[in-house]
Amino acid sequence: MADEKTDFVNKLRQIEEQAHMANAELPASLARTCVQHIIVLAKILRGRLEAGAVTIAGVGRRAAPPGEEQKPSA
């Protein structure tokens, strides 16, 4: 489970880095505001994971995403 947490934290850092790069190149606009929100959300999620305030629960690879039903095999 620790490896999954580390991997998730690293992916959140990548999201932050990419969003910071996009933010630096965008002019003031709605798109830039959205990118800034992405930065903040990734930072908050990463902080919660690192502080142990939330945990990652694994789901089976065959599990459907929330809100989507799994289709039966033909």
Backbone torsions as a table, in degrees:
resi	resn	phi	psi	omega
1	MET	NA	-33.9	179.7
2	ALA	-62.5	-37.4	178.3
3	ASP	-64.9	-38.5	178.0
4	GLU	-64.5	-41.1	179.6
5	LYS	-64.5	-46.3	179.3
6	THR	-60.4	-43.7	179.4
7	ASP	-62.0	-43.3	-179.4
8	PHE	-65.5	-42.9	178.0
9	VAL	-61.0	-42.9	178.8
10	ASN	-63.1	-38.9	178.6
11	LYS	-67.4	-38.1	176.4
12	LEU	-64.3	-38.2	176.1
13	ARG	-62.2	-41.3	178.8
14	GLN	-62.8	-40.8	177.5
15	ILE	-60.3	-46.1	178.6
16	GLU	-58.8	-47.4	-178.4
17	GLU	-61.0	-46.8	-179.5
18	GLN	-64.3	-40.5	-179.9
19	ALA	-67.2	-38.1	176.9
20	HIS	-62.2	-41.4	178.9
21	MET	-64.2	-43.3	179.0
22	ALA	-65.5	-40.6	-179.4
23	ASN	-61.5	-37.6	-178.7
24	ALA	-67.7	-26.0	-176.1
25	GLU	-97.7	-14.1	-176.9
26	LEU	-86.7	141.0	172.6
27	PRO	-74.1	166.2	177.4
28	ALA	-58.2	119.1	-178.2
29	SER	-167.8	177.5	177.0
30	LEU	-63.2	-38.0	179.3
31	ALA	-61.6	-41.8	179.4
32	ARG	-65.0	-40.1	177.3
33	THR	-61.7	-41.3	178.1
34	CYS	-62.8	-41.9	178.6
35	VAL	-63.4	-39.5	178.3
36	GLN	-63.7	-36.7	176.5
37	HIS	-66.5	-38.2	177.1
38	ILE	-61.3	-43.5	178.6
39	ILE	-58.5	-49.2	-177.5
40	VAL	-63.4	-45.6	-179.2
41	LEU	-62.9	-43.6	178.5
42	ALA	-62.9	-40.4	179.8
43	LYS	-65.7	-41.8	178.7
44	ILE	-64.2	-47.2	179.7
45	LEU	-61.8	-43.7	179.1
46	ARG	-62.4	-43.6	179.2
47	GLY	-61.0	-42.0	178.7
48	ARG	-64.9	-41.2	178.1
49	LEU	-64.5	-45.5	-178.1
50	GLU	-66.5	-31.7	-179.7
51	ALA	-84.0	-9.4	-179.9
52	GLY	81.7	14.3	-179.5
53	ALA	-75.0	-21.8	176.4
54	VAL	-135.8	159.4	177.0
55	THR	-127.0	162.2	177.5
56	ILE	-98.8	124.9	177.3
57	ALA	-104.6	122.4	179.4
58	GLY	-75.0	145.3	172.9
59	VAL	-122.3	151.0	179.6
60	GLY	-60.7	149.6	-179.8
61	ARG	-60.5	-23.4	-177.3
62	ARG	-87.9	-6.2	-178.5
63	ALA	-70.0	139.6	178.0
64	ALA	-78.5	148.8	174.9
65	PRO	-59.5	152.6	179.2
66	PRO	-53.9	135.9	178.6
67	GLY	87.7	-8.3	179.1
68	GLU	-115.1	134.7	178.3
69	GLU	-83.8	149.6	176.1
70	GLN	-83.7	133.6	-179.5
71	LYS	-85.1	135.9	178.8
72	PRO	-67.6	149.4	178.8
73	SER	-68.3	145.7	-178.0
74	ALA	-82.9	NA	NA
